[in-house]
Amino acid sequence: MPIYEFRCTKCRHVFEELFFSIGENRTVVCPKCRSKKTKRMMSVFGGRIGNTSAGGGCGTCAATTCSPS
């Protein structure tokens, strides 16, 4: 079930909508002003590339624990 991010072109509110399938096509209504003038935004997603071995580190350095800067 994909979650898409939308922006209302009337009040500029940004919100997310859950769809039950990628092919689902329905009118999305702004939860703030109830306008049907919404646009789906390009969303970013999280991912990880690189070493996934155990150790508790974040993968950006050789340390197994991070300390606050």
N, CA, C and O atoms as a Tripos MOL2 file, in Angstrom:
@<TRIPOS>MOLECULE
protein
  276   275    69     0     0
PROTEIN
NO_CHARGES

@<TRIPOS>ATOM
      1 N           0.8400   -1.1820    0.0000 N.3       1 MET1
      2 CA          0.0000    0.0000    0.0000 C.3       1 MET1
      3 C           0.8850    1.2440    0.0000 C.2       1 MET1
      4 O           1.5530    1.5290    0.9940 O.2       1 MET1
      5 N           0.8920    1.9760   -1.0940 N.am      2 PRO2
      6 CA          1.7390    3.1730   -1.1650 C.3       2 PRO2
      7 C           1.1270    4.3600   -0.4130 C.2       2 PRO2
      8 O          -0.0920    4.5050   -0.3250 O.2       2 PRO2
      9 N           2.0020    5.1880    0.1170 N.am      3 ILE3
     10 CA          1.6040    6.4530    0.7370 C.3       3 ILE3
     11 C           2.1600    7.5490   -0.1470 C.2       3 ILE3
     12 O           3.3610    7.5940   -0.4120 O.2       3 ILE3
     13 N           1.2820    8.4370   -0.6060 N.am      4 TYR4
     14 CA          1.6930    9.5350   -1.4730 C.3       4 TYR4
     15 C           1.5630   10.8520   -0.7250 C.2       4 TYR4
     16 O           0.7060   11.0120    0.1450 O.2       4 TYR4
     17 N           2.4330   11.7930   -1.0810 N.am      5 GLU5
     18 CA          2.4240   13.1240   -0.4880 C.3       5 GLU5
     19 C           1.7700   14.0870   -1.4720 C.2       5 GLU5
     20 O           2.0790   14.0730   -2.6640 O.2       5 GLU5
     21 N           0.8640   14.9240   -0.9660 N.am      6 PHE6
     22 CA          0.1330   15.8720   -1.7940 C.3       6 PHE6
     23 C           0.2790   17.2810   -1.2430 C.2       6 PHE6
     24 O           0.5560   17.4810   -0.0610 O.2       6 PHE6
     25 N           0.0860   18.2580   -2.1350 N.am      7 ARG7
     26 CA          0.0320   19.6600   -1.7370 C.3       7 ARG7
     27 C          -1.2480   20.2520   -2.3050 C.2       7 ARG7
     28 O          -1.5640   20.0660   -3.4800 O.2       7 ARG7
     29 N          -1.9760   20.9620   -1.4640 N.am      8 CYS8
     30 CA         -3.1910   21.6460   -1.8990 C.3       8 CYS8
     31 C          -2.7830   22.9170   -2.6400 C.2       8 CYS8
     32 O          -2.0030   23.7160   -2.1230 O.2       8 CYS8
     33 N          -3.3080   23.1040   -3.8470 N.am      9 THR9
     34 CA         -2.9630   24.3060   -4.6130 C.3       9 THR9
     35 C          -3.7350   25.5240   -4.1240 C.2       9 THR9
     36 O          -3.4110   26.6520   -4.4970 O.2       9 THR9
     37 N          -4.7400   25.3100   -3.3040 N.am     10 LYS10
     38 CA         -5.5240   26.4350   -2.7770 C.3      10 LYS10
     39 C          -4.9060   27.0020   -1.4850 C.2      10 LYS10
     40 O          -4.6650   28.2060   -1.3910 O.2      10 LYS10
     41 N          -4.6500   26.1340   -0.4880 N.am     11 CYS11
     42 CA         -4.1260   26.6240    0.8000 C.3      11 CYS11
     43 C          -2.6670   26.2250    1.0410 C.2      11 CYS11
     44 O          -2.0850   26.6090    2.0550 O.2      11 CYS11
     45 N          -2.0680   25.4580    0.1210 N.am     12 ARG12
     46 CA         -0.6710   25.0260    0.1490 C.3      12 ARG12
     47 C          -0.3480   24.0380    1.2800 C.2      12 ARG12
     48 O           0.8230   23.8150    1.5900 O.2      12 ARG12
     49 N          -1.3650   23.4550    1.8850 N.am     13 HIS13
     50 CA         -1.1630   22.4460    2.9290 C.3      13 HIS13
     51 C          -0.5610   21.1820    2.3130 C.2      13 HIS13
     52 O          -0.9920   20.7420    1.2480 O.2      13 HIS13
     53 N           0.4320   20.6020    2.9830 N.am     14 VAL14
     54 CA          1.0690   19.3640    2.5320 C.3      14 VAL14
     55 C           0.5800   18.2330    3.4370 C.2      14 VAL14
     56 O           0.5750   18.3630    4.6610 O.2      14 VAL14
     57 N           0.1700   17.1280    2.8210 N.am     15 PHE15
     58 CA         -0.3800   16.0120    3.5840 C.3      15 PHE15
     59 C          -0.1210   14.7060    2.8480 C.2      15 PHE15
     60 O           0.2580   14.7070    1.6770 O.2      15 PHE15
     61 N          -0.3310   13.5890    3.5450 N.am     16 GLU16
     62 CA         -0.1300   12.2710    2.9670 C.3      16 GLU16
     63 C          -1.4590   11.5410    2.8450 C.2      16 GLU16
     64 O          -2.3760   11.7590    3.6370 O.2      16 GLU16
     65 N          -1.5510   10.6740    1.8460 N.am     17 GLU17
     66 CA         -2.7310    9.8470    1.6310 C.3      17 GLU17
     67 C          -2.2870    8.4080    1.3890 C.2      17 GLU17
     68 O          -1.3480    8.1590    0.6330 O.2      17 GLU17
     69 N          -2.9580    7.4800    2.0230 N.am     18 LEU18
     70 CA         -2.6990    6.0580    1.8420 C.3      18 LEU18
     71 C          -3.5770    5.5310    0.7190 C.2      18 LEU18
     72 O          -4.7890    5.7460    0.7170 O.2      18 LEU18
     73 N          -2.9630    4.8390   -0.2370 N.am     19 PHE19
     74 CA         -3.6900    4.2090   -1.3270 C.3      19 PHE19
     75 C          -3.5960    2.7030   -1.1480 C.2      19 PHE19
     76 O          -2.6000    2.2020   -0.6260 O.2      19 PHE19
     77 N          -4.6150    1.9830   -1.5730 N.am     20 PHE20
     78 CA         -4.6290    0.5390   -1.4010 C.3      20 PHE20
     79 C          -3.8970   -0.1960   -2.5150 C.2      20 PHE20
     80 O          -3.5750   -1.3750   -2.3710 O.2      20 PHE20
     81 N          -3.6330    0.4810   -3.6120 N.am     21 SER21
     82 CA         -2.8290   -0.1100   -4.6790 C.3      21 SER21
     83 C          -2.1910    1.0100   -5.4770 C.2      21 SER21
     84 O          -2.6360    2.1570   -5.4260 O.2      21 SER21
     85 N          -1.1380    0.6680   -6.2200 N.am     22 ILE22
     86 CA         -0.4480    1.6580   -7.0370 C.3      22 ILE22
     87 C          -1.3620    2.1890   -8.1300 C.2      22 ILE22
     88 O          -1.2800    3.3620   -8.4910 O.2      22 ILE22
     89 N          -2.2370    1.3320   -8.6610 N.am     23 GLY23
     90 CA         -3.1230    1.7280   -9.7470 C.3      23 GLY23
     91 C          -4.3890    2.4460   -9.3140 C.2      23 GLY23
     92 O          -5.1890    2.8450  -10.1600 O.2      23 GLY23
     93 N          -4.5870    2.6180   -8.0050 N.am     24 GLU24
     94 CA         -5.8030    3.2790   -7.5240 C.3      24 GLU24
     95 C          -5.8470    4.7290   -8.0020 C.2      24 GLU24
     96 O          -4.8690    5.4670   -7.8850 O.2      24 GLU24
     97 N          -6.9810    5.1140   -8.5330 N.am     25 ASN25
     98 CA         -7.1460    6.4700   -9.0490 C.3      25 ASN25
     99 C          -8.3820    7.0710   -8.3860 C.2      25 ASN25
    100 O          -9.5050    6.6430   -8.6520 O.2      25 ASN25
    101 N          -8.1720    8.0590   -7.5260 N.am     26 ARG26
    102 CA         -9.3040    8.7130   -6.8620 C.3      26 ARG26
    103 C          -8.9940   10.1810   -6.6300 C.2      26 ARG26
    104 O          -7.8370   10.6010   -6.6450 O.2      26 ARG26
    105 N         -10.0350   10.9410   -6.4170 N.am     27 THR27
    106 CA         -9.8820   12.3630   -6.1220 C.3      27 THR27
    107 C          -9.4100   12.5170   -4.6840 C.2      27 THR27
    108 O         -10.0010   11.9480   -3.7650 O.2      27 THR27
    109 N          -8.3510   13.2840   -4.4920 N.am     28 VAL28
    110 CA         -7.8080   13.5210   -3.1610 C.3      28 VAL28
    111 C          -8.2510   14.9040   -2.7060 C.2      28 VAL28
    112 O          -8.0890   15.8920   -3.4220 O.2      28 VAL28
    113 N          -8.8150   14.9550   -1.4990 N.am     29 VAL29
    114 CA         -9.3450   16.1990   -0.9430 C.3      29 VAL29
    115 C          -8.4210   16.6750    0.1770 C.2      29 VAL29
    116 O          -7.9920   15.8830    1.0160 O.2      29 VAL29
    117 N          -8.1220   17.9620    0.1830 N.am     30 CYS30
    118 CA         -7.2870   18.5570    1.2230 C.3      30 CYS30
    119 C          -8.0050   18.4560    2.5730 C.2      30 CYS30
    120 O          -9.1530   18.8840    2.6920 O.2      30 CYS30
    121 N          -7.3410   17.8920    3.5940 N.am     31 PRO31
    122 CA         -7.9850   17.7710    4.9070 C.3      31 PRO31
    123 C          -8.1310   19.1010    5.6400 C.2      31 PRO31
    124 O          -8.8800   19.1970    6.6120 O.2      31 PRO31
    125 N          -7.4220   20.1220    5.1800 N.am     32 LYS32
    126 CA         -7.4650   21.4220    5.8560 C.3      32 LYS32
    127 C          -8.5880   22.3140    5.3180 C.2      32 LYS32
    128 O          -9.3830   22.8460    6.0930 O.2      32 LYS32
    129 N          -8.6540   22.4790    3.9890 N.am     33 CYS33
    130 CA         -9.6470   23.4010    3.4130 C.3      33 CYS33
    131 C         -10.7200   22.6890    2.5800 C.2      33 CYS33
    132 O         -11.6470   23.3280    2.0840 O.2      33 CYS33
    133 N         -10.5920   21.3580    2.4280 N.am     34 ARG34
    134 CA        -11.5520   20.5180    1.6960 C.3      34 ARG34
    135 C         -11.5470   20.7510    0.1850 C.2      34 ARG34
    136 O         -12.4820   20.3400   -0.5020 O.2      34 ARG34
    137 N         -10.5160   21.4000   -0.3360 N.am     35 SER35
    138 CA        -10.4120   21.6280   -1.7690 C.3      35 SER35
    139 C         -10.0220   20.3320   -2.4820 C.2      35 SER35
    140 O          -9.2900   19.5060   -1.9370 O.2      35 SER35
    141 N         -10.5170   20.1700   -3.6930 N.am     36 LYS36
    142 CA        -10.1500   19.0260   -4.5240 C.3      36 LYS36
    143 C          -8.9840   19.3750   -5.4470 C.2      36 LYS36
    144 O          -8.5620   18.5440   -6.2530 O.2      36 LYS36
    145 N          -8.4690   20.5770   -5.3380 N.am     37 LYS37
    146 CA         -7.3480   21.0280   -6.1740 C.3      37 LYS37
    147 C          -6.0370   20.6780   -5.4840 C.2      37 LYS37
    148 O          -5.4050   21.5160   -4.8410 O.2      37 LYS37
    149 N          -5.6490   19.4160   -5.6350 N.am     38 THR38
    150 CA         -4.4240   18.9210   -5.0150 C.3      38 THR38
    151 C          -3.4990   18.3490   -6.0830 C.2      38 THR38
    152 O          -3.9470   17.9160   -7.1440 O.2      38 THR38
    153 N          -2.2080   18.3530   -5.7870 N.am     39 LYS39
    154 CA         -1.2120   17.7890   -6.7000 C.3      39 LYS39
    155 C          -0.3080   16.8480   -5.9320 C.2      39 LYS39
    156 O           0.1260   17.1450   -4.8190 O.2      39 LYS39
    157 N          -0.0320   15.7120   -6.5430 N.am     40 ARG40
    158 CA          0.8850   14.7650   -5.9280 C.3      40 ARG40
    159 C           2.3070   15.2880   -6.0800 C.2      40 ARG40
    160 O           2.7080   15.7310   -7.1560 O.2      40 ARG40
    161 N           3.0610   15.2310   -4.9920 N.am     41 MET41
    162 CA          4.4290   15.7380   -4.9730 C.3      41 MET41
    163 C           5.4050   14.5920   -5.1660 C.2      41 MET41
    164 O           5.0740   13.4300   -4.9320 O.2      41 MET41
    165 N           6.6060   14.9320   -5.5920 N.am     42 MET42
    166 CA          7.6850   13.9590   -5.6380 C.3      42 MET42
    167 C           8.1220   13.7160   -4.2030 C.2      42 MET42
    168 O           8.4880   14.6590   -3.5010 O.2      42 MET42
    169 N           8.0890   12.4940   -3.7670 N.am     43 SER43
    170 CA          8.4760   12.1590   -2.4030 C.3      43 SER43
    171 C           9.8590   11.5500   -2.3840 C.2      43 SER43
    172 O          10.2880   10.9140   -3.3460 O.2      43 SER43
    173 N          10.5460   11.7500   -1.2830 N.am     44 VAL44
    174 CA         11.8360   11.1050   -1.0900 C.3      44 VAL44
    175 C          11.6020    9.8350   -0.2870 C.2      44 VAL44
    176 O          10.5940    9.7050    0.4080 O.2      44 VAL44
    177 N          12.5200    8.9180   -0.3840 N.am     45 PHE45
    178 CA         12.3960    7.6930    0.3830 C.3      45 PHE45
    179 C          13.7350    7.3610    1.0010 C.2      45 PHE45
    180 O          14.7850    7.8020    0.5340 O.2      45 PHE45
    181 N          13.6770    6.5790    2.0530 N.am     46 GLY46
    182 CA         14.8990    6.1840    2.7330 C.3      46 GLY46
    183 C          15.4650    4.9240    2.1210 C.2      46 GLY46
    184 O          14.7350    4.0760    1.6080 O.2      46 GLY46
    185 N          16.7370    4.8190    2.1820 N.am     47 GLY47
    186 CA         17.4030    3.6300    1.6860 C.3      47 GLY47
    187 C          18.7930    3.5340    2.2840 C.2      47 GLY47
    188 O          19.2770    4.4720    2.9190 O.2      47 GLY47
    189 N          19.4190    2.4060    2.0780 N.am     48 ARG48
    190 CA         20.7530    2.2350    2.6290 C.3      48 ARG48
    191 C          21.6170    1.5260    1.6030 C.2      48 ARG48
    192 O          21.2210    0.5100    1.0330 O.2      48 ARG48
    193 N          22.7760    2.0610    1.3820 N.am     49 ILE49
    194 CA         23.7320    1.4540    0.4780 C.3      49 ILE49
    195 C          25.0180    1.2620    1.2590 C.2      49 ILE49
    196 O          25.4620    2.1710    1.9620 O.2      49 ILE49
    197 N          25.6090    0.1070    1.1440 N.am     50 GLY50
    198 CA         26.8890   -0.1010    1.8030 C.3      50 GLY50
    199 C          26.8370   -1.2440    2.7930 C.2      50 GLY50
    200 O          25.9950   -2.1350    2.6890 O.2      50 GLY50
    201 N          27.7360   -1.2110    3.7440 N.am     51 ASN51
    202 CA         27.9020   -2.2770    4.7160 C.3      51 ASN51
    203 C          26.6880   -2.3940    5.6190 C.2      51 ASN51
    204 O          26.2740   -1.4110    6.2340 O.2      51 ASN51
    205 N          26.1180   -3.5800    5.7020 N.am     52 THR52
    206 CA         24.9580   -3.8070    6.5620 C.3      52 THR52
    207 C          25.2970   -4.7910    7.6710 C.2      52 THR52
    208 O          24.3950   -5.3870    8.2590 O.2      52 THR52
    209 N          26.5970   -4.9770    7.9740 N.am     53 SER53
    210 CA         27.0000   -5.9220    9.0070 C.3      53 SER53
    211 C          26.5800   -5.4310   10.3780 C.2      53 SER53
    212 O          26.3710   -4.2360   10.5860 O.2      53 SER53
    213 N          26.4570   -6.3640   11.3120 N.am     54 ALA54
    214 CA         26.0660   -6.0280   12.6810 C.3      54 ALA54
    215 C          27.1460   -5.1830   13.3380 C.2      54 ALA54
    216 O          28.3140   -5.2530   12.9540 O.2      54 ALA54
    217 N          26.7670   -4.4040   14.3050 N.am     55 GLY55
    218 CA         27.7440   -3.6010   15.0200 C.3      55 GLY55
    219 C          27.1280   -2.3490   15.6020 C.2      55 GLY55
    220 O          27.7350   -1.6990   16.4530 O.2      55 GLY55
    221 N          25.9380   -2.0030   15.1620 N.am     56 GLY56
    222 CA         25.2350   -0.8800   15.7410 C.3      56 GLY56
    223 C          25.6250    0.4710   15.1970 C.2      56 GLY56
    224 O          25.0040    1.4730   15.5540 O.2      56 GLY56
    225 N          26.6290    0.5390   14.3470 N.am     57 GLY57
    226 CA         27.0320    1.8180   13.7740 C.3      57 GLY57
    227 C          26.0620    2.2610   12.6930 C.2      57 GLY57
    228 O          25.2180    1.4860   12.2430 O.2      57 GLY57
    229 N          26.1890    3.4840   12.2910 N.am     58 CYS58
    230 CA         25.3020    4.0210   11.2660 C.3      58 CYS58
    231 C          25.8120    3.7500    9.8570 C.2      58 CYS58
    232 O          25.1030    4.0130    8.8850 O.2      58 CYS58
    233 N          27.0160    3.2340    9.7300 N.am     59 GLY59
    234 CA         27.5590    2.9180    8.4240 C.3      59 GLY59
    235 C          28.3850    4.0280    7.8010 C.2      59 GLY59
    236 O          28.9240    3.8570    6.7070 O.2      59 GLY59
    237 N          28.4930    5.1740    8.4860 N.am     60 THR60
    238 CA         29.2590    6.2800    7.9160 C.3      60 THR60
    239 C          30.6840    6.3420    8.4470 C.2      60 THR60
    240 O          31.5020    7.1020    7.9290 O.2      60 THR60
    241 N          30.9940    5.5530    9.4750 N.am     61 CYS61
    242 CA         32.3470    5.5180   10.0150 C.3      61 CYS61
    243 C          32.6100    4.1260   10.5970 C.2      61 CYS61
    244 O          31.7370    3.2600   10.5520 O.2      61 CYS61
    245 N          33.7880    3.9160   11.1320 N.am     62 ALA62
    246 CA         34.1540    2.6050   11.6500 C.3      62 ALA62
    247 C          33.7020    2.3840   13.0890 C.2      62 ALA62
    248 O          33.7700    1.2550   13.5740 O.2      62 ALA62
    249 N          33.2470    3.4120   13.7860 N.am     63 ALA63
    250 CA         32.8380    3.2800   15.1830 C.3      63 ALA63
    251 C          31.5850    2.4110   15.2930 C.2      63 ALA63
    252 O          30.7520    2.3960   14.3870 O.2      63 ALA63
    253 N          31.4580    1.6890   16.4060 N.am     64 THR64
    254 CA         30.2640    0.8620   16.6150 C.3      64 THR64
    255 C          29.1920    1.6010   17.3980 C.2      64 THR64
    256 O          28.0440    1.1600   17.4300 O.2      64 THR64
    257 N          29.5390    2.7050   18.0250 N.am     65 THR65
    258 CA         28.5540    3.5560   18.6930 C.3      65 THR65
    259 C          28.8660    5.0010   18.3550 C.2      65 THR65
    260 O          30.0180    5.3560   18.1060 O.2      65 THR65
    261 N          27.8490    5.8210   18.3480 N.am     66 CYS66
    262 CA         28.0340    7.2420   18.0440 C.3      66 CYS66
    263 C          27.9270    8.0510   19.3140 C.2      66 CYS66
    264 O          27.1270    7.7310   20.1940 O.2      66 CYS66
    265 N          28.7170    9.0840   19.4150 N.am     67 SER67
    266 CA         28.6330    9.9760   20.5660 C.3      67 SER67
    267 C          28.1460   11.3300   20.0910 C.2      67 SER67
    268 O          28.4260   11.7290   18.9600 O.2      67 SER67
    269 N          27.4090   12.0530   20.9530 N.am     68 PRO68
    270 CA         26.9110   13.3640   20.5450 C.3      68 PRO68
    271 C          28.0410   14.3340   20.2390 C.2      68 PRO68
    272 O          29.0750   14.3100   20.9060 O.2      68 PRO68
    273 N          27.8610   15.1590   19.2690 N.am     69 SER69
    274 CA         28.8910   16.1360   18.8750 C.3      69 SER69
    275 C          28.7980   17.3710   19.7170 C.2      69 SER69
    276 O          29.5800   18.3040   19.5340 O.2      69 SER69
@<TRIPOS>BOND
     1     1     2 1
     2     2     3 1
     3     3     4 2
     4     3     5 am
     5     5     6 1
     6     6     7 1
     7     7     8 2
     8     7     9 am
     9     9    10 1
    10    10    11 1
    11    11    12 2
    12    11    13 am
    13    13    14 1
    14    14    15 1
    15    15    16 2
    16    15    17 am
    17    17    18 1
    18    18    19 1
    19    19    20 2
    20    19    21 am
    21    21    22 1
    22    22    23 1
    23    23    24 2
    24    23    25 am
    25    25    26 1
    26    26    27 1
    27    27    28 2
    28    27    29 am
    29    29    30 1
    30    30    31 1
    31    31    32 2
    32    31    33 am
    33    33    34 1
    34    34    35 1
    35    35    36 2
    36    35    37 am
    37    37    38 1
    38    38    39 1
    39    39    40 2
    40    39    41 am
    41    41    42 1
    42    42    43 1
    43    43    44 2
    44    43    45 am
    45    45    46 1
    46    46    47 1
    47    47    48 2
    48    47    49 am
    49    49    50 1
    50    50    51 1
    51    51    52 2
    52    51    53 am
    53    53    54 1
    54    54    55 1
    55    55    56 2
    56    55    57 am
    57    57    58 1
    58    58    59 1
    59    59    60 2
    60    59    61 am
    61    61    62 1
    62    62    63 1
    63    63    64 2
    64    63    65 am
    65    65    66 1
    66    66    67 1
    67    67    68 2
    68    67    69 am
    69    69    70 1
    70    70    71 1
    71    71    72 2
    72    71    73 am
    73    73    74 1
    74    74    75 1
    75    75    76 2
    76    75    77 am
    77    77    78 1
    78    78    79 1
    79    79    80 2
    80    79    81 am
    81    81    82 1
    82    82    83 1
    83    83    84 2
    84    83    85 am
    85    85    86 1
    86    86    87 1
    87    87    88 2
    88    87    89 am
    89    89    90 1
    90    90    91 1
    91    91    92 2
    92    91    93 am
    93    93    94 1
    94    94    95 1
    95    95    96 2
    96    95    97 am
    97    97    98 1
    98    98    99 1
    99    99   100 2
   100    99   101 am
   101   101   102 1
   102   102   103 1
   103   103   104 2
   104   103   105 am
   105   105   106 1
   106   106   107 1
   107   107   108 2
   108   107   109 am
   109   109   110 1
   110   110   111 1
   111   111   112 2
   112   111   113 am
   113   113   114 1
   114   114   115 1
   115   115   116 2
   116   115   117 am
   117   117   118 1
   118   118   119 1
   119   119   120 2
   120   119   121 am
   121   121   122 1
   122   122   123 1
   123   123   124 2
   124   123   125 am
   125   125   126 1
   126   126   127 1
   127   127   128 2
   128   127   129 am
   129   129   130 1
   130   130   131 1
   131   131   132 2
   132   131   133 am
   133   133   134 1
   134   134   135 1
   135   135   136 2
   136   135   137 am
   137   137   138 1
   138   138   139 1
   139   139   140 2
   140   139   141 am
   141   141   142 1
   142   142   143 1
   143   143   144 2
   144   143   145 am
   145   145   146 1
   146   146   147 1
   147   147   148 2
   148   147   149 am
   149   149   150 1
   150   150   151 1
   151   151   152 2
   152   151   153 am
   153   153   154 1
   154   154   155 1
   155   155   156 2
   156   155   157 am
   157   157   158 1
   158   158   159 1
   159   159   160 2
   160   159   161 am
   161   161   162 1
   162   162   163 1
   163   163   164 2
   164   163   165 am
   165   165   166 1
   166   166   167 1
   167   167   168 2
   168   167   169 am
   169   169   170 1
   170   170   171 1
   171   171   172 2
   172   171   173 am
   173   173   174 1
   174   174   175 1
   175   175   176 2
   176   175   177 am
   177   177   178 1
   178   178   179 1
   179   179   180 2
   180   179   181 am
   181   181   182 1
   182   182   183 1
   183   183   184 2
   184   183   185 am
   185   185   186 1
   186   186   187 1
   187   187   188 2
   188   187   189 am
   189   189   190 1
   190   190   191 1
   191   191   192 2
   192   191   193 am
   193   193   194 1
   194   194   195 1
   195   195   196 2
   196   195   197 am
   197   197   198 1
   198   198   199 1
   199   199   200 2
   200   199   201 am
   201   201   202 1
   202   202   203 1
   203   203   204 2
   204   203   205 am
   205   205   206 1
   206   206   207 1
   207   207   208 2
   208   207   209 am
   209   209   210 1
   210   210   211 1
   211   211   212 2
   212   211   213 am
   213   213   214 1
   214   214   215 1
   215   215   216 2
   216   215   217 am
   217   217   218 1
   218   218   219 1
   219   219   220 2
   220   219   221 am
   221   221   222 1
   222   222   223 1
   223   223   224 2
   224   223   225 am
   225   225   226 1
   226   226   227 1
   227   227   228 2
   228   227   229 am
   229   229   230 1
   230   230   231 1
   231   231   232 2
   232   231   233 am
   233   233   234 1
   234   234   235 1
   235   235   236 2
   236   235   237 am
   237   237   238 1
   238   238   239 1
   239   239   240 2
   240   239   241 am
   241   241   242 1
   242   242   243 1
   243   243   244 2
   244   243   245 am
   245   245   246 1
   246   246   247 1
   247   247   248 2
   248   247   249 am
   249   249   250 1
   250   250   251 1
   251   251   252 2
   252   251   253 am
   253   253   254 1
   254   254   255 1
   255   255   256 2
   256   255   257 am
   257   257   258 1
   258   258   259 1
   259   259   260 2
   260   259   261 am
   261   261   262 1
   262   262   263 1
   263   263   264 2
   264   263   265 am
   265   265   266 1
   266   266   267 1
   267   267   268 2
   268   267   269 am
   269   269   270 1
   270   270   271 1
   271   271   272 2
   272   271   273 am
   273   273   274 1
   274   274   275 1
   275   275   276 2
@<TRIPOS>SUBSTRUCTURE
     1 MET1         2 RESIDUE 1 A MET
     2 PRO2         6 RESIDUE 1 A PRO
     3 ILE3        10 RESIDUE 1 A ILE
     4 TYR4        14 RESIDUE 1 A TYR
     5 GLU5        18 RESIDUE 1 A GLU
     6 PHE6        22 RESIDUE 1 A PHE
     7 ARG7        26 RESIDUE 1 A ARG
     8 CYS8        30 RESIDUE 1 A CYS
     9 THR9        34 RESIDUE 1 A THR
    10 LYS10       38 RESIDUE 1 A LYS
    11 CYS11       42 RESIDUE 1 A CYS
    12 ARG12       46 RESIDUE 1 A ARG
    13 HIS13       50 RESIDUE 1 A HIS
    14 VAL14       54 RESIDUE 1 A VAL
    15 PHE15       58 RESIDUE 1 A PHE
    16 GLU16       62 RESIDUE 1 A GLU
    17 GLU17       66 RESIDUE 1 A GLU
    18 LEU18       70 RESIDUE 1 A LEU
    19 PHE19       74 RESIDUE 1 A PHE
    20 PHE20       78 RESIDUE 1 A PHE
    21 SER21       82 RESIDUE 1 A SER
    22 ILE22       86 RESIDUE 1 A ILE
    23 GLY23       90 RESIDUE 1 A GLY
    24 GLU24       94 RESIDUE 1 A GLU
    25 ASN25       98 RESIDUE 1 A ASN
    26 ARG26      102 RESIDUE 1 A ARG
    27 THR27      106 RESIDUE 1 A THR
    28 VAL28      110 RESIDUE 1 A VAL
    29 VAL29      114 RESIDUE 1 A VAL
    30 CYS30      118 RESIDUE 1 A CYS
    31 PRO31      122 RESIDUE 1 A PRO
    32 LYS32      126 RESIDUE 1 A LYS
    33 CYS33      130 RESIDUE 1 A CYS
    34 ARG34      134 RESIDUE 1 A ARG
    35 SER35      138 RESIDUE 1 A SER
    36 LYS36      142 RESIDUE 1 A LYS
    37 LYS37      146 RESIDUE 1 A LYS
    38 THR38      150 RESIDUE 1 A THR
    39 LYS39      154 RESIDUE 1 A LYS
    40 ARG40      158 RESIDUE 1 A ARG
    41 MET41      162 RESIDUE 1 A MET
    42 MET42      166 RESIDUE 1 A MET
    43 SER43      170 RESIDUE 1 A SER
    44 VAL44      174 RESIDUE 1 A VAL
    45 PHE45      178 RESIDUE 1 A PHE
    46 GLY46      182 RESIDUE 1 A GLY
    47 GLY47      186 RESIDUE 1 A GLY
    48 ARG48      190 RESIDUE 1 A ARG
    49 ILE49      194 RESIDUE 1 A ILE
    50 GLY50      198 RESIDUE 1 A GLY
    51 ASN51      202 RESIDUE 1 A ASN
    52 THR52      206 RESIDUE 1 A THR
    53 SER53      210 RESIDUE 1 A SER
    54 ALA54      214 RESIDUE 1 A ALA
    55 GLY55      218 RESIDUE 1 A GLY
    56 GLY56      222 RESIDUE 1 A GLY
    57 GLY57      226 RESIDUE 1 A GLY
    58 CYS58      230 RESIDUE 1 A CYS
    59 GLY59      234 RESIDUE 1 A GLY
    60 THR60      238 RESIDUE 1 A THR
    61 CYS61      242 RESIDUE 1 A CYS
    62 ALA62      246 RESIDUE 1 A ALA
    63 ALA63      250 RESIDUE 1 A ALA
    64 THR64      254 RESIDUE 1 A THR
    65 THR65      258 RESIDUE 1 A THR
    66 CYS66      262 RESIDUE 1 A CYS
    67 SER67      266 RESIDUE 1 A SER
    68 PRO68      270 RESIDUE 1 A PRO
    69 SER69      274 RESIDUE 1 A SER
